[in-house]
């Protein structure tokens, strides 16, 4: 959407467009301070909360979290090396890494205080870190100390808790937004997955009862013409309920199911229908439904991530508009609220201006900015207001679509209507003059009307030229071949201004 439409109000609710008022204050961009971004929720405690140790704010910084992430990866690699390569120095390295995790947790507790346990402030990850670090302290320092004091070997068995250190790797998911959203999407799937698994469990349980009673318990009494090995296989696959359910799970995974079904269908051909139905429903239908649900949820999380990226881009654009207003006011040497061509050229030559444009992805050099000044100066007053420049810049950077062609077409129709209107007026005046034509003043007036007629013919030629340009624009839009030094619609906007 365009960020400016020219009407003097802060926000147009009918069109959903940010509107630039005529006289912005020097400190901020109008409408940006009070404009709410969709999806943002205000935290009532965000403004009132202050840490007792503000000097520890670095523990929540990106650099500190990156360092902790590297330490976690190092700890995971060391656990793997410790498993395969015996070395007495692994214990000292483990204690050093645990000391780093403990210090980081203590610093976060001091910085956040009671907010560390706030449900709205990532309480799951905070409690997760607290539990993992405490288990590591107990496994590395506390339990060995008690075991040494009491000379007990039973407590040393609790050192198996060291495998829980691998759970620290889950903190990596919190540091990357993509991984965190993936975990969130999986957590949202848990209720749906539970119902699907319960349905599969009930289906396998009922089927297991039938198969156990038909083959497991009564195989010997049914006088089946089977060898002793085949009867043993039936007992091994269908001897009791739990064994039969595991066999059905093996069939669902399509793992050597034909070796299980072959002895049965050989002596009971009607059971072929059962195996076909069971595999079609359990393995194909339910697994496909499960896969579709997971895929749909992951795609939905991807859409949410794109919405968040668009929100960040919008916030960056708001900051850029704020910079434009402030820089315009600073470049206005005479304080008139308008930038003349020399002031604008001096502003465009400033390196910080070019860098700020590049920061938001607008590739414009000084010469192109000055050319844009001449383009947007429609009335040729050699001056430009901040509102006109911001509005015109947004139009030139907008993506080429049908809307722009429709605007040009309506502009052409308006010109055509004005030409036809003046043409009718000129014809009426010309007829009136001819009816009263004579000498003297009326003759001069007739000559003036003839000049007006020639001007009208020139306007008609201009109308024809505009029609040709409209045709060219339609071809450009259809082929996607709109080329311009400042974006796909720079040339289109130039044509519109003409």
Residue pairs with C-beta under 8 A, 6 or more apart in sequence:
1 15
1 16
1 17
2 17
2 391
2 394
2 395
2 398
3 17
3 18
3 20
3 317
3 321
3 390
3 391
3 394
4 17
4 18
4 19
4 20
4 387
4 390
4 391
4 394
5 12
5 15
5 17
5 19
5 391
6 19
6 20
6 387
6 391
7 19
8 19
8 21
8 22
9 19
9 21
10 18
10 19
10 21
10 30
10 31
10 34
10 35
11 17
11 18
11 19
11 31
11 35
12 18
12 19
18 31
18 32
18 35
19 31
20 30
20 31
20 386
20 387
20 390
20 391
21 30
21 31
21 387
22 385
22 387
23 337
24 30
24 325
24 386
24 387
26 326
26 329
28 322
28 325
29 318
29 321
29 322
29 324
29 325
32 318
32 321
32 322
35 318
37 311
37 314
37 315
38 311
39 307
39 311
43 120
45 115
45 118
45 120
49 115
51 57
51 111
51 112
51 113
52 110
52 113
53 110
53 111
56 107
56 110
56 111
57 111
58 64
59 104
59 107
59 108
59 111
60 108
60 111
64 104
65 175
66 175
68 100
68 101
68 104
68 171
69 171
69 172
69 175
71 97
71 100
71 101
72 168
72 169
72 171
72 172
73 169
73 172
74 97
75 94
75 97
75 165
75 168
76 166
76 168
76 169
78 90
78 93
78 94
78 97
79 162
79 165
79 166
81 90
82 90
82 94
94 140
95 140
95 141
98 133
98 136
98 137
98 140
101 132
101 133
101 136
101 168
102 133
102 136
102 137
105 129
105 130
105 133
108 116
108 126
108 129
109 116
112 121
112 126
115 121
116 126
117 123
117 126
117 127
122 174
125 171
125 174
128 167
128 170
128 171
129 171
132 164
132 165
132 167
132 168
135 161
135 164
135 165
136 162
136 164
136 165
138 161
139 158
139 159
139 161
139 162
139 164
140 162
143 155
143 156
143 158
143 159
144 156
144 159
146 152
146 155
147 153
147 155
147 156
172 179
173 179
173 180
173 182
173 183
174 180
177 305
177 308
178 305
181 301
181 304
181 305
182 298
182 301
184 301
185 297
185 298
185 300
185 301
186 297
188 297
189 293
189 294
189 297
192 293
193 290
193 293
196 286
196 289
196 290
196 293
199 286
200 252
200 282
200 286
203 281
203 282
204 245
204 248
204 249
204 252
204 282
205 241
205 245
207 244
207 248
207 278
208 241
208 244
208 245
208 248
209 241
211 238
211 244
211 247
211 248
212 238
212 239
212 240
212 241
212 244
214 238
215 234
215 238
215 264
216 234
216 235
216 237
216 238
216 239
216 240
216 243
216 244
219 226
219 231
219 234
219 235
219 238
220 231
224 231
224 267
225 267
226 234
226 263
226 267
230 263
233 263
234 263
234 264
236 243
237 243
237 244
237 247
237 260
238 244
238 247
247 260
248 278
248 282
250 256
250 257
250 260
251 257
251 260
251 261
251 275
251 278
251 279
251 282
251 283
252 279
252 282
252 283
252 287
253 283
254 279
254 283
257 275
257 279
261 271
261 272
261 275
264 271
265 271
265 272
265 275
316 360
317 360
320 356
320 359
320 360
321 390
323 356
324 386
324 389
324 390
324 393
325 386
325 390
327 347
327 353
327 356
328 339
328 347
328 386
328 389
329 386
331 339
331 343
331 344
331 346
331 347
332 338
332 339
332 343
333 343
336 383
337 385
337 386
338 383
338 384
338 385
339 347
339 383
339 384
339 385
339 386
339 389
340 382
340 383
341 370
341 373
341 382
341 383
344 369
344 370
344 373
344 384
345 366
345 370
345 373
347 353
348 366
348 369
348 370
348 373
349 366
353 369
354 364
354 365
354 366
357 363
357 364
362 393
362 397
363 486
364 372
364 486
368 485
368 486
372 389
372 392
372 393
372 396
372 486
373 384
373 389
375 392
375 493
375 494
375 497
376 384
376 388
376 389
376 392
376 497
377 383
377 384
378 497
392 493
395 489
395 493
396 486
396 487
396 489
396 490
396 493
397 486
397 487
397 489
398 404
398 489
399 488
399 489
400 477
400 482
400 488
400 489
400 492
402 477
404 477
404 489
404 492
404 496
405 473
405 474
405 477
407 496
408 470
408 473
408 492
408 495
408 496
409 470
411 496
412 466
412 467
412 470
415 463
415 466
416 463
419 456
419 459
419 460
419 463
422 456
422 459
423 456
423 460
426 449
426 452
426 453
426 456
429 449
429 452
430 449
430 453
433 442
433 445
433 446
433 449
434 446
436 442
437 443
437 446
469 495
473 492
473 495
475 481
476 482
476 491
476 492
482 488
482 489
482 491
482 492
483 491
484 490
484 491
